[in-house]
């Protein structure tokens, strides 16, 4: 799985095909210096193993 991030670090596109991510960047005219393509397959295992989701937390929007 590949993720395409813009230069601000925002995930813009995710796909299992690297070429599809590059095509997305070309479609939206993101130059190669304006995005980062990361292989998420290896990173996902680390994140899932160390992440605890607490659904009991409430958010206060005040």
Gaussian input, Z-matrix of N, CA and C with variables (Angstrom, degrees):
# hf/3-21g

backbone

0 1
 N
 C     1     B1
 C     2     B2     1     A1
 N     3     B3     2     A2     1     D1
 C     4     B4     3     A3     2     D2
 C     5     B5     4     A4     3     D3
 N     6     B6     5     A5     4     D4
 C     7     B7     6     A6     5     D5
 C     8     B8     7     A7     6     D6
 N     9     B9     8     A8     7     D7
 C    10    B10     9     A9     8     D8
 C    11    B11    10    A10     9     D9
 N    12    B12    11    A11    10    D10
 C    13    B13    12    A12    11    D11
 C    14    B14    13    A13    12    D12
 N    15    B15    14    A14    13    D13
 C    16    B16    15    A15    14    D14
 C    17    B17    16    A16    15    D15
 N    18    B18    17    A17    16    D16
 C    19    B19    18    A18    17    D17
 C    20    B20    19    A19    18    D18
 N    21    B21    20    A20    19    D19
 C    22    B22    21    A21    20    D20
 C    23    B23    22    A22    21    D21
 N    24    B24    23    A23    22    D22
 C    25    B25    24    A24    23    D23
 C    26    B26    25    A25    24    D24
 N    27    B27    26    A26    25    D25
 C    28    B28    27    A27    26    D26
 C    29    B29    28    A28    27    D27
 N    30    B30    29    A29    28    D28
 C    31    B31    30    A30    29    D29
 C    32    B32    31    A31    30    D30
 N    33    B33    32    A32    31    D31
 C    34    B34    33    A33    32    D32
 C    35    B35    34    A34    33    D33
 N    36    B36    35    A35    34    D34
 C    37    B37    36    A36    35    D35
 C    38    B38    37    A37    36    D36
 N    39    B39    38    A38    37    D37
 C    40    B40    39    A39    38    D38
 C    41    B41    40    A40    39    D39
 N    42    B42    41    A41    40    D40
 C    43    B43    42    A42    41    D41
 C    44    B44    43    A43    42    D42
 N    45    B45    44    A44    43    D43
 C    46    B46    45    A45    44    D44
 C    47    B47    46    A46    45    D45
 N    48    B48    47    A47    46    D46
 C    49    B49    48    A48    47    D47
 C    50    B50    49    A49    48    D48
 N    51    B51    50    A50    49    D49
 C    52    B52    51    A51    50    D50
 C    53    B53    52    A52    51    D51
 N    54    B54    53    A53    52    D52
 C    55    B55    54    A54    53    D53
 C    56    B56    55    A55    54    D54
 N    57    B57    56    A56    55    D55
 C    58    B58    57    A57    56    D56
 C    59    B59    58    A58    57    D57
 N    60    B60    59    A59    58    D58
 C    61    B61    60    A60    59    D59
 C    62    B62    61    A61    60    D60
 N    63    B63    62    A62    61    D61
 C    64    B64    63    A63    62    D62
 C    65    B65    64    A64    63    D63
 N    66    B66    65    A65    64    D64
 C    67    B67    66    A66    65    D65
 C    68    B68    67    A67    66    D66
 N    69    B69    68    A68    67    D67
 C    70    B70    69    A69    68    D68
 C    71    B71    70    A70    69    D69
 N    72    B72    71    A71    70    D70
 C    73    B73    72    A72    71    D71
 C    74    B74    73    A73    72    D72
 N    75    B75    74    A74    73    D73
 C    76    B76    75    A75    74    D74
 C    77    B77    76    A76    75    D75
 N    78    B78    77    A77    76    D76
 C    79    B79    78    A78    77    D77
 C    80    B80    79    A79    78    D78
 N    81    B81    80    A80    79    D79
 C    82    B82    81    A81    80    D80
 C    83    B83    82    A82    81    D81
 N    84    B84    83    A83    82    D82
 C    85    B85    84    A84    83    D83
 C    86    B86    85    A85    84    D84
 N    87    B87    86    A86    85    D85
 C    88    B88    87    A87    86    D86
 C    89    B89    88    A88    87    D87
 N    90    B90    89    A89    88    D88
 C    91    B91    90    A90    89    D89
 C    92    B92    91    A91    90    D90
 N    93    B93    92    A92    91    D91
 C    94    B94    93    A93    92    D92
 C    95    B95    94    A94    93    D93
 N    96    B96    95    A95    94    D94
 C    97    B97    96    A96    95    D95
 C    98    B98    97    A97    96    D96
 N    99    B99    98    A98    97    D97
 C   100   B100    99    A99    98    D98
 C   101   B101   100   A100    99    D99
 N   102   B102   101   A101   100   D100
 C   103   B103   102   A102   101   D101
 C   104   B104   103   A103   102   D102
 N   105   B105   104   A104   103   D103
 C   106   B106   105   A105   104   D104
 C   107   B107   106   A106   105   D105
 N   108   B108   107   A107   106   D106
 C   109   B109   108   A108   107   D107
 C   110   B110   109   A109   108   D108
 N   111   B111   110   A110   109   D109
 C   112   B112   111   A111   110   D110
 C   113   B113   112   A112   111   D111
 N   114   B114   113   A113   112   D112
 C   115   B115   114   A114   113   D113
 C   116   B116   115   A115   114   D114
 N   117   B117   116   A116   115   D115
 C   118   B118   117   A117   116   D116
 C   119   B119   118   A118   117   D117
 N   120   B120   119   A119   118   D118
 C   121   B121   120   A120   119   D119
 C   122   B122   121   A121   120   D120
 N   123   B123   122   A122   121   D121
 C   124   B124   123   A123   122   D122
 C   125   B125   124   A124   123   D123
 N   126   B126   125   A125   124   D124
 C   127   B127   126   A126   125   D125
 C   128   B128   127   A127   126   D126
 N   129   B129   128   A128   127   D127
 C   130   B130   129   A129   128   D128
 C   131   B131   130   A130   129   D129
 N   132   B132   131   A131   130   D130
 C   133   B133   132   A132   131   D131
 C   134   B134   133   A133   132   D132
 N   135   B135   134   A134   133   D133
 C   136   B136   135   A135   134   D134
 C   137   B137   136   A136   135   D135
 N   138   B138   137   A137   136   D136
 C   139   B139   138   A138   137   D137
 C   140   B140   139   A139   138   D138
 N   141   B141   140   A140   139   D139
 C   142   B142   141   A141   140   D140
 C   143   B143   142   A142   141   D141
 N   144   B144   143   A143   142   D142
 C   145   B145   144   A144   143   D143
 C   146   B146   145   A145   144   D144
 N   147   B147   146   A146   145   D145
 C   148   B148   147   A147   146   D146
 C   149   B149   148   A148   147   D147
 N   150   B150   149   A149   148   D148
 C   151   B151   150   A150   149   D149
 C   152   B152   151   A151   150   D150
 N   153   B153   152   A152   151   D151
 C   154   B154   153   A153   152   D152
 C   155   B155   154   A154   153   D153
 N   156   B156   155   A155   154   D154
 C   157   B157   156   A156   155   D155
 C   158   B158   157   A157   156   D156
 N   159   B159   158   A158   157   D157
 C   160   B160   159   A159   158   D158
 C   161   B161   160   A160   159   D159
 N   162   B162   161   A161   160   D160
 C   163   B163   162   A162   161   D161
 C   164   B164   163   A163   162   D162
 N   165   B165   164   A164   163   D163
 C   166   B166   165   A165   164   D164
 C   167   B167   166   A166   165   D165
 N   168   B168   167   A167   166   D166
 C   169   B169   168   A168   167   D167
 C   170   B170   169   A169   168   D168
 N   171   B171   170   A170   169   D169
 C   172   B172   171   A171   170   D170
 C   173   B173   172   A172   171   D171
 N   174   B174   173   A173   172   D172
 C   175   B175   174   A174   173   D173
 C   176   B176   175   A175   174   D174
 N   177   B177   176   A176   175   D175
 C   178   B178   177   A177   176   D176
 C   179   B179   178   A178   177   D177
 N   180   B180   179   A179   178   D178
 C   181   B181   180   A180   179   D179
 C   182   B182   181   A181   180   D180
 N   183   B183   182   A182   181   D181
 C   184   B184   183   A183   182   D182
 C   185   B185   184   A184   183   D183

   B1=1.4440
   B2=1.5213
   B3=1.3189
   B4=1.4591
   B5=1.5227
   B6=1.3079
   B7=1.4527
   B8=1.5129
   B9=1.3071
   B10=1.4518
   B11=1.5205
   B12=1.3252
   B13=1.4588
   B14=1.5210
   B15=1.3246
   B16=1.4567
   B17=1.5234
   B18=1.3338
   B19=1.4601
   B20=1.5285
   B21=1.3252
   B22=1.4634
   B23=1.5264
   B24=1.3252
   B25=1.4585
   B26=1.5156
   B27=1.3129
   B28=1.4630
   B29=1.5284
   B30=1.3220
   B31=1.4548
   B32=1.5178
   B33=1.3292
   B34=1.4595
   B35=1.5229
   B36=1.3495
   B37=1.4611
   B38=1.5161
   B39=1.3402
   B40=1.4538
   B41=1.5223
   B42=1.3339
   B43=1.4590
   B44=1.5254
   B45=1.3078
   B46=1.4596
   B47=1.5229
   B48=1.3207
   B49=1.4579
   B50=1.5304
   B51=1.3224
   B52=1.4622
   B53=1.5296
   B54=1.3312
   B55=1.4576
   B56=1.5268
   B57=1.3173
   B58=1.4666
   B59=1.5313
   B60=1.3142
   B61=1.4621
   B62=1.5272
   B63=1.3087
   B64=1.4568
   B65=1.5344
   B66=1.3266
   B67=1.4645
   B68=1.5249
   B69=1.3226
   B70=1.4740
   B71=1.5270
   B72=1.3267
   B73=1.4638
   B74=1.5236
   B75=1.3190
   B76=1.4616
   B77=1.5231
   B78=1.3341
   B79=1.4614
   B80=1.5219
   B81=1.3253
   B82=1.4621
   B83=1.5257
   B84=1.3293
   B85=1.4595
   B86=1.5219
   B87=1.3277
   B88=1.4568
   B89=1.5243
   B90=1.2983
   B91=1.4528
   B92=1.5235
   B93=1.3152
   B94=1.4702
   B95=1.5301
   B96=1.3228
   B97=1.4608
   B98=1.5272
   B99=1.3424
   B100=1.4637
   B101=1.5163
   B102=1.3262
   B103=1.4568
   B104=1.5241
   B105=1.3154
   B106=1.4606
   B107=1.5194
   B108=1.3171
   B109=1.4603
   B110=1.5230
   B111=1.3351
   B112=1.4614
   B113=1.5199
   B114=1.3152
   B115=1.4591
   B116=1.5230
   B117=1.3273
   B118=1.4610
   B119=1.5168
   B120=1.3068
   B121=1.4640
   B122=1.5194
   B123=1.3098
   B124=1.4555
   B125=1.5138
   B126=1.3317
   B127=1.4504
   B128=1.5260
   B129=1.3249
   B130=1.4601
   B131=1.5185
   B132=1.3107
   B133=1.4627
   B134=1.5212
   B135=1.3144
   B136=1.4588
   B137=1.5214
   B138=1.3266
   B139=1.4569
   B140=1.5192
   B141=1.3330
   B142=1.4489
   B143=1.5199
   B144=1.3117
   B145=1.4563
   B146=1.5102
   B147=1.3243
   B148=1.4569
   B149=1.5188
   B150=1.3187
   B151=1.4543
   B152=1.5285
   B153=1.3214
   B154=1.4629
   B155=1.5169
   B156=1.3207
   B157=1.4567
   B158=1.5216
   B159=1.3020
   B160=1.4641
   B161=1.5130
   B162=1.3243
   B163=1.4543
   B164=1.5104
   B165=1.3262
   B166=1.4656
   B167=1.5346
   B168=1.3227
   B169=1.4611
   B170=1.5200
   B171=1.3213
   B172=1.4512
   B173=1.5157
   B174=1.3144
   B175=1.4552
   B176=1.5179
   B177=1.3291
   B178=1.4508
   B179=1.5205
   B180=1.3096
   B181=1.4645
   B182=1.5252
   B183=1.3204
   B184=1.4638
   B185=1.4923
   A1=107.89
   A2=116.42
   A3=122.14
   A4=109.94
   A5=115.78
   A6=121.84
   A7=110.26
   A8=116.18
   A9=121.61
   A10=107.80
   A11=116.16
   A12=122.74
   A13=109.16
   A14=116.81
   A15=119.06
   A16=109.16
   A17=116.99
   A18=120.59
   A19=113.01
   A20=117.06
   A21=121.13
   A22=111.76
   A23=116.99
   A24=121.38
   A25=114.57
   A26=117.39
   A27=121.75
   A28=109.06
   A29=116.36
   A30=121.57
   A31=108.82
   A32=116.33
   A33=121.42
   A34=112.64
   A35=117.10
   A36=120.32
   A37=108.97
   A38=116.71
   A39=122.16
   A40=108.38
   A41=116.41
   A42=121.10
   A43=108.45
   A44=116.09
   A45=119.98
   A46=112.10
   A47=116.92
   A48=122.37
   A49=109.79
   A50=115.73
   A51=121.36
   A52=111.17
   A53=116.76
   A54=120.64
   A55=112.19
   A56=117.68
   A57=121.01
   A58=110.22
   A59=116.85
   A60=120.46
   A61=110.56
   A62=116.14
   A63=120.37
   A64=110.39
   A65=116.88
   A66=120.82
   A67=110.65
   A68=117.32
   A69=121.29
   A70=109.96
   A71=115.96
   A72=120.40
   A73=110.59
   A74=116.93
   A75=120.81
   A76=111.36
   A77=116.80
   A78=121.05
   A79=111.42
   A80=116.36
   A81=120.55
   A82=112.17
   A83=115.24
   A84=122.99
   A85=112.90
   A86=115.69
   A87=120.73
   A88=107.71
   A89=117.40
   A90=120.70
   A91=110.59
   A92=116.59
   A93=120.43
   A94=112.41
   A95=117.95
   A96=120.34
   A97=112.11
   A98=117.01
   A99=121.21
   A100=113.83
   A101=117.66
   A102=119.54
   A103=110.85
   A104=114.19
   A105=122.13
   A106=107.33
   A107=116.84
   A108=122.24
   A109=107.61
   A110=116.83
   A111=120.88
   A112=111.11
   A113=115.60
   A114=122.19
   A115=107.02
   A116=117.08
   A117=121.49
   A118=113.71
   A119=119.05
   A120=121.88
   A121=111.36
   A122=117.88
   A123=120.67
   A124=112.32
   A125=117.70
   A126=121.79
   A127=111.94
   A128=118.30
   A129=121.85
   A130=111.50
   A131=117.91
   A132=121.35
   A133=110.88
   A134=117.29
   A135=121.26
   A136=110.74
   A137=116.65
   A138=120.78
   A139=110.53
   A140=117.49
   A141=120.61
   A142=111.17
   A143=118.35
   A144=121.51
   A145=113.20
   A146=118.18
   A147=121.51
   A148=113.74
   A149=118.26
   A150=121.54
   A151=110.42
   A152=114.95
   A153=120.99
   A154=106.94
   A155=116.26
   A156=120.73
   A157=109.11
   A158=116.10
   A159=121.51
   A160=108.20
   A161=116.80
   A162=120.96
   A163=112.83
   A164=117.13
   A165=119.48
   A166=111.27
   A167=118.17
   A168=120.24
   A169=110.09
   A170=115.97
   A171=121.24
   A172=109.20
   A173=115.69
   A174=120.92
   A175=108.19
   A176=115.77
   A177=121.22
   A178=107.98
   A179=117.60
   A180=122.70
   A181=113.00
   A182=118.60
   A183=120.94
   A184=111.08
   D1=134.78
   D2=-178.92
   D3=-118.63
   D4=143.67
   D5=175.73
   D6=-120.74
   D7=136.52
   D8=178.13
   D9=-108.02
   D10=117.82
   D11=-178.68
   D12=-109.22
   D13=142.52
   D14=175.62
   D15=-81.08
   D16=178.56
   D17=-174.76
   D18=-68.15
   D19=-12.99
   D20=176.68
   D21=-92.47
   D22=-0.70
   D23=177.51
   D24=88.15
   D25=13.53
   D26=-179.36
   D27=-91.54
   D28=129.65
   D29=177.32
   D30=-67.53
   D31=119.57
   D32=-177.07
   D33=-102.90
   D34=-30.10
   D35=-174.64
   D36=-159.01
   D37=145.48
   D38=177.72
   D39=-138.73
   D40=136.88
   D41=-178.78
   D42=-162.20
   D43=157.48
   D44=177.28
   D45=-80.21
   D46=-11.23
   D47=-178.62
   D48=-106.55
   D49=118.42
   D50=-179.42
   D51=-59.64
   D52=-40.83
   D53=-179.18
   D54=-64.48
   D55=-31.58
   D56=177.66
   D57=-66.60
   D58=-37.41
   D59=177.54
   D60=-65.57
   D61=-42.41
   D62=178.95
   D63=-66.27
   D64=-38.49
   D65=176.89
   D66=-63.07
   D67=-37.56
   D68=176.55
   D69=-61.09
   D70=-45.92
   D71=179.86
   D72=-60.89
   D73=-41.56
   D74=178.92
   D75=-67.23
   D76=-39.00
   D77=179.51
   D78=-59.79
   D79=-41.47
   D80=-178.75
   D81=-96.74
   D82=15.99
   D83=174.62
   D84=53.98
   D85=42.62
   D86=173.60
   D87=-88.13
   D88=115.43
   D89=178.19
   D90=-68.61
   D91=159.97
   D92=-176.50
   D93=-61.97
   D94=-19.55
   D95=176.67
   D96=-87.45
   D97=-3.68
   D98=-177.73
   D99=-108.34
   D100=6.08
   D101=177.06
   D102=-147.06
   D103=163.40
   D104=178.25
   D105=-130.28
   D106=129.83
   D107=179.07
   D108=-105.54
   D109=121.27
   D110=-176.76
   D111=-121.26
   D112=140.90
   D113=173.71
   D114=-81.23
   D115=111.33
   D116=-175.21
   D117=-89.47
   D118=-10.98
   D119=-175.78
   D120=-59.47
   D121=-45.35
   D122=-179.65
   D123=-74.51
   D124=-37.46
   D125=-179.32
   D126=-69.57
   D127=-31.63
   D128=-176.77
   D129=-61.89
   D130=-40.85
   D131=-179.63
   D132=-61.94
   D133=-41.15
   D134=179.90
   D135=-65.75
   D136=-44.36
   D137=-178.00
   D138=-66.05
   D139=-44.99
   D140=-177.82
   D141=-65.67
   D142=-33.95
   D143=-178.76
   D144=-73.60
   D145=-24.65
   D146=-175.56
   D147=-111.84
   D148=6.52
   D149=-175.63
   D150=-102.28
   D151=130.50
   D152=175.01
   D153=-116.96
   D154=120.37
   D155=-179.74
   D156=-98.51
   D157=116.17
   D158=178.58
   D159=-103.14
   D160=103.11
   D161=-177.26
   D162=-81.17
   D163=-2.57
   D164=-179.32
   D165=-86.85
   D166=-7.21
   D167=179.81
   D168=-72.65
   D169=137.90
   D170=178.56
   D171=-106.26
   D172=151.53
   D173=178.88
   D174=-109.64
   D175=133.23
   D176=177.79
   D177=-105.61
   D178=116.98
   D179=-176.52
   D180=-93.98
   D181=19.71
   D182=-179.01
   D183=-74.93

